[in-house]
């Protein structure tokens, strides 16, 4: 069996490593900025003196003024706002990345076109279609087609070994592409739990304040009691909202990734099977 041409595996790995570093930097900066923005929204928008009686943040919020009510819910609120912003920032970033990975046209149509070209023996045209499609699916399919072309050019190659070489090339490229699609999904999965727990923390602190107001001698401090109950309810609602959106968006993103994975598996199987069947016909 002739020696196979050298592949660009190390170059691919280096490129993915650089992409991974930039992704980690994005995640770190996004988390920090979301918390900073959450504090700014809470302190300057919700804590605007115009939201309170006599323009004093120490007073009660104006009747029906929800930003002022949220401000009075305590210091856990800016953390929850930061977590809520993180859900949307990471979800939007993942949607953009996954849509790019899908390529310029419908993935299903692309896979069917590749299958038709393979059945017609037009490998160069199939590779050209991958260049037009772009994205992770096209990258994986292209690597398999290039290996297909290499082993087909060697008349002494063993069919079984060639099929394994094609399959291995597809698996290696997939192993490089898929982690980039799943990156930062663990952040969303973590936010599902953290959102609820942080909201629960705010609820507990609010109830502590409410019971502290009831425990005072004589008539209860109605203002402190109201603030405590408001703190508990606002934190509960914000924590639940954060976790709910995180769950929905996480499931949507994983479904899109599963669809891409299925397309890659389908195209890879077609490449290997087509090579095996065409080689047998030649023999």
Backbone torsions as a table, in degrees:
resi	resn	phi	psi	omega
1	UNK	NA	130.2	-178.3
2	UNK	-68.9	153.0	177.7
3	UNK	-68.7	133.0	179.5
4	UNK	-74.2	146.4	177.6
5	UNK	-60.9	150.3	178.6
6	UNK	-65.8	140.3	179.3
7	UNK	-96.5	175.5	-179.4
8	UNK	-100.7	28.2	-177.8
9	UNK	-52.0	-51.6	179.9
10	UNK	-58.7	-35.9	178.8
11	UNK	-66.1	-41.5	178.5
12	UNK	-62.5	-44.1	-178.1
13	UNK	-64.6	-38.6	178.6
14	UNK	-65.3	-40.2	179.3
15	UNK	-64.6	-42.8	179.7
16	UNK	-66.9	-34.7	177.8
17	UNK	-64.1	-40.1	177.6
18	UNK	-66.3	-39.8	176.7
19	UNK	-62.6	-37.7	179.5
20	UNK	-65.5	-40.0	178.6
21	UNK	-63.9	-42.7	178.8
22	UNK	-65.7	-35.0	177.7
23	UNK	-66.5	-39.6	177.6
24	UNK	-65.4	-38.7	177.8
25	UNK	-64.6	-42.0	178.2
26	UNK	-61.1	-44.7	-178.3
27	UNK	-62.7	-45.7	-178.4
28	UNK	-62.8	-46.8	-179.5
29	UNK	-65.9	-37.8	-178.6
30	UNK	-64.1	-43.0	179.9
31	UNK	-61.8	-46.4	-179.6
32	UNK	-63.0	-47.0	-177.5
33	UNK	-65.6	-35.5	179.3
34	UNK	-65.0	-41.6	178.4
35	UNK	-67.7	-38.9	177.8
36	UNK	-64.3	-44.9	179.5
37	UNK	-64.8	-37.7	177.3
38	UNK	-60.6	-42.1	178.1
39	UNK	-66.3	-41.4	-179.1
40	UNK	-64.0	-41.2	178.5
41	UNK	-63.3	-44.7	-178.2
42	UNK	-67.0	-43.1	-172.3
43	UNK	-80.1	-39.3	-172.0
44	UNK	-102.5	-31.1	178.0
45	UNK	-89.7	-55.7	-179.4
46	UNK	-73.5	-29.0	179.1
47	UNK	-92.7	15.3	177.1
48	UNK	-59.8	128.7	-178.8
49	UNK	-54.9	-25.8	179.3
50	UNK	-65.2	-16.0	-179.6
51	UNK	-83.9	-1.4	-172.1
52	UNK	-125.5	159.4	-179.8
53	UNK	-62.8	132.7	179.4
54	UNK	61.8	18.5	177.2
55	UNK	65.7	26.5	-178.3
56	UNK	-121.2	120.8	-177.5
57	UNK	-65.1	-17.4	178.2
58	UNK	-75.2	-19.5	178.9
59	UNK	-83.8	177.1	179.1
60	UNK	-74.1	154.4	176.4
61	UNK	-63.3	154.4	174.6
62	UNK	-61.6	149.7	-179.5
63	UNK	-55.6	125.7	178.8
64	UNK	78.0	7.8	-179.7
65	UNK	-89.7	100.3	-175.6
66	UNK	-70.9	-40.2	176.4
67	UNK	-56.8	-40.7	177.8
68	UNK	-65.0	-38.3	177.8
69	UNK	-63.5	-40.7	179.1
70	UNK	-66.6	-38.5	178.5
71	UNK	-60.3	-40.9	-178.9
72	UNK	-70.5	-6.8	-177.8
73	UNK	-76.6	-4.0	171.3
74	UNK	106.1	178.4	-172.1
75	UNK	-76.6	-9.7	176.2
76	UNK	-74.4	-23.7	-177.5
77	UNK	-58.7	-48.0	179.7
78	UNK	-60.6	-31.4	175.7
79	UNK	-65.7	-44.0	179.2
80	UNK	-65.4	-38.3	177.1
81	UNK	-63.0	-41.9	177.1
82	UNK	-60.7	-42.7	177.7
83	UNK	-64.2	-41.0	179.1
84	UNK	-63.0	-41.9	177.2
85	UNK	-64.8	-37.6	178.8
86	UNK	-61.1	-38.8	178.5
87	UNK	-55.8	-46.1	-176.7
88	UNK	-76.3	-37.9	179.7
89	UNK	-62.1	-49.6	-178.2
90	UNK	-71.0	-33.0	178.1
91	UNK	-67.5	-45.9	178.9
92	UNK	-62.4	-42.7	178.7
93	UNK	-60.5	-42.1	180.0
94	UNK	-68.9	-38.7	177.9
95	UNK	-62.0	-40.7	178.9
96	UNK	-63.8	-46.5	-178.7
97	UNK	-63.6	-44.6	-177.3
98	UNK	-68.5	-37.4	176.8
99	UNK	-65.2	-37.4	175.2
100	UNK	-65.7	-38.3	179.4
101	UNK	-64.9	-29.3	178.7
102	UNK	-67.5	-29.4	179.4
103	UNK	102.8	-172.3	-173.7
104	UNK	-81.4	-17.1	-179.9
105	UNK	-135.9	178.5	-178.1
106	UNK	-58.2	131.2	-176.2
107	UNK	-65.1	-42.1	179.7
108	UNK	-60.2	-44.3	178.6
109	UNK	-64.5	-37.3	179.4
110	UNK	-63.7	-45.9	-179.4
111	UNK	-63.1	-41.9	179.1
112	UNK	-64.4	-37.8	178.7
113	UNK	-65.5	-40.8	177.6
114	UNK	-62.9	-41.4	179.3
115	UNK	-62.6	-41.1	178.4
116	UNK	-64.3	-42.5	179.4
117	UNK	-67.1	-37.0	177.0
118	UNK	-64.3	-44.7	179.2
119	UNK	-62.3	-29.5	178.1
120	UNK	-87.2	-0.9	178.9
121	UNK	74.7	15.6	-177.0
122	UNK	-96.6	77.4	-175.8
123	UNK	-69.6	-42.3	-178.3
124	UNK	-61.9	-39.0	177.9
125	UNK	-66.5	-36.9	178.7
126	UNK	-65.5	-41.2	177.5
127	UNK	-64.0	-39.0	177.9
128	UNK	-63.2	-37.7	177.3
129	UNK	-64.8	-35.1	177.0
130	UNK	-65.0	-39.5	178.4
131	UNK	-64.4	-34.2	178.7
132	UNK	-74.8	-38.8	-176.1
133	UNK	-69.4	-45.2	-177.4
134	UNK	60.8	178.3	179.8
135	UNK	91.6	173.3	-175.5
136	UNK	-65.2	-42.6	-179.7
137	UNK	-61.5	-45.7	179.7
138	UNK	-65.3	-36.1	178.6
139	UNK	-62.9	-43.1	180.0
140	UNK	-66.4	-46.6	-179.4
141	UNK	-62.8	-41.2	-179.3
142	UNK	-61.6	-42.3	179.2
143	UNK	-62.5	-39.4	177.2
144	UNK	-66.0	-38.8	180.0
145	UNK	-68.2	-38.0	179.0
146	UNK	-65.5	-42.9	176.6
147	UNK	-65.0	-38.3	175.4
148	UNK	-56.4	-46.5	-178.9
149	UNK	-65.9	-38.7	-179.6
150	UNK	-64.2	-48.9	-177.5
151	UNK	-71.2	-28.7	178.5
152	UNK	-69.6	-27.3	-179.4
153	UNK	-75.5	-11.9	-179.8
154	UNK	-103.4	108.3	-177.1
155	UNK	-70.6	-16.9	-178.0
156	UNK	-91.1	-1.6	-174.9
157	UNK	-69.3	142.0	176.5
158	UNK	-79.2	133.6	-174.7
159	UNK	-59.4	-46.5	-177.6
160	UNK	-65.2	-43.2	179.6
161	UNK	-66.6	-37.7	178.8
162	UNK	-65.0	-41.9	178.5
163	UNK	-62.5	-41.1	177.6
164	UNK	-65.4	-36.8	179.0
165	UNK	-65.1	-41.0	178.0
166	UNK	-64.5	-46.3	-179.4
167	UNK	-62.7	-40.5	179.5
168	UNK	-64.6	-40.4	178.9
169	UNK	-62.7	-41.2	178.6
170	UNK	-65.5	-43.0	-179.4
171	UNK	-65.2	-39.8	179.6
172	UNK	-65.9	-42.6	179.0
173	UNK	-67.3	-38.0	177.0
174	UNK	-62.5	-40.8	179.9
175	UNK	-63.6	-25.3	177.4
176	UNK	-84.4	-31.8	-175.5
177	UNK	-83.9	-41.6	-171.6
178	UNK	-63.9	-41.2	179.2
179	UNK	-58.4	-30.3	178.7
180	UNK	-70.2	-29.0	178.0
181	UNK	-75.0	-36.0	-176.4
182	UNK	-87.8	-5.9	-177.7
183	UNK	-61.3	140.4	178.5
184	UNK	74.1	-4.7	174.5
185	UNK	-67.5	-29.0	177.2
186	UNK	-64.4	-27.1	176.8
187	UNK	-66.3	-45.4	178.3
188	UNK	-62.5	-42.5	179.5
189	UNK	-62.1	-37.1	178.7
190	UNK	-69.3	-37.0	-179.1
191	UNK	-64.7	-25.4	177.4
192	UNK	-58.7	-44.1	-179.2
193	UNK	-82.2	-42.8	-176.4
194	UNK	-63.9	-38.6	179.6
195	UNK	-59.1	-46.4	179.9
196	UNK	-66.1	-44.3	-177.2
197	UNK	-67.4	-39.4	178.8
198	UNK	-67.0	-40.3	175.5
199	UNK	-61.8	-38.3	177.7
200	UNK	-65.6	-37.8	176.9
201	UNK	-60.9	-45.0	177.6
202	UNK	-63.9	-35.4	177.8
203	UNK	-63.4	-44.8	-179.0
204	UNK	-63.8	-45.0	179.5
205	UNK	-63.0	-36.4	177.5
206	UNK	-65.8	-41.4	178.9
207	UNK	-67.7	-33.0	176.5
208	UNK	-62.3	-43.8	178.5
209	UNK	-64.6	-39.5	-179.1
210	UNK	-64.5	-45.5	179.6
211	UNK	-69.6	-29.9	176.3
212	UNK	-64.4	-37.4	177.9
213	UNK	-66.8	-35.0	179.2
214	UNK	-74.6	-23.9	-175.7
215	UNK	-81.9	-7.5	-179.6
216	UNK	-68.6	148.4	179.5
217	UNK	-66.3	146.5	179.8
218	UNK	77.6	-147.0	-178.2
219	UNK	-71.2	137.9	178.7
220	UNK	-63.0	149.4	175.6
221	UNK	-76.3	101.9	-174.4
222	UNK	-63.6	-36.1	179.6
223	UNK	-65.3	-45.8	178.9
224	UNK	-65.6	-37.4	177.9
225	UNK	-63.4	-44.2	179.5
226	UNK	-64.3	-42.2	178.9
227	UNK	-62.8	-40.1	180.0
228	UNK	-64.6	-44.7	178.9
229	UNK	-66.2	-41.4	177.8
230	UNK	-60.7	-43.5	178.9
231	UNK	-59.6	-44.7	-179.1
232	UNK	-62.4	-46.8	-175.3
233	UNK	-71.5	-41.7	-179.5
234	UNK	-63.6	-44.7	179.8
235	UNK	-65.5	-38.8	177.1
236	UNK	-61.1	-48.6	-178.1
237	UNK	-63.5	-43.5	-178.3
238	UNK	-67.5	-40.3	178.0
239	UNK	-64.0	-42.0	178.7
240	UNK	-65.1	-42.7	179.7
241	UNK	-61.7	-42.9	178.9
242	UNK	-60.1	-48.3	-179.0
243	UNK	-66.9	-38.8	-179.0
244	UNK	-62.7	-50.1	180.0
245	UNK	-65.3	-36.2	179.2
246	UNK	-63.1	-41.9	179.4
247	UNK	-64.7	-47.9	-177.7
248	UNK	-61.3	-48.3	-177.4
249	UNK	-68.7	-37.2	177.7
250	UNK	-61.5	-45.3	179.5
251	UNK	-65.5	-37.4	177.4
252	UNK	-63.9	-42.4	-178.8
253	UNK	-68.6	-42.7	179.1
254	UNK	-65.4	-33.7	177.1
255	UNK	-65.4	-39.9	178.3
256	UNK	-66.9	-39.0	178.3
257	UNK	-66.5	-40.9	177.3
258	UNK	-60.6	-37.3	178.4
259	UNK	-65.2	-42.0	177.6
260	UNK	-65.5	-40.8	178.9
261	UNK	-61.6	-41.6	178.0
262	UNK	-63.0	-41.1	179.1
263	UNK	-63.5	-40.3	178.3
264	UNK	-64.6	-44.9	179.0
265	UNK	-62.3	-41.2	-179.8
266	UNK	-63.8	-46.7	-179.9
267	UNK	-66.3	-41.6	179.0
268	UNK	-62.6	-42.1	178.0
269	UNK	-62.6	-40.7	179.5
270	UNK	-63.4	-40.5	-179.5
271	UNK	-63.5	-47.7	-178.4
272	UNK	-64.9	-45.3	-178.0
273	UNK	-66.8	-38.2	179.3
274	UNK	-64.4	-41.8	179.4
275	UNK	-62.5	-45.6	-177.9
276	UNK	-63.1	-43.3	-178.4
277	UNK	-69.2	-41.7	-179.3
278	UNK	-69.1	-34.5	179.0
279	UNK	-68.2	-38.6	178.2
280	UNK	-64.2	-36.7	179.8
281	UNK	-64.6	-38.4	179.7
282	UNK	-65.1	-40.9	179.1
283	UNK	-67.3	NA	NA
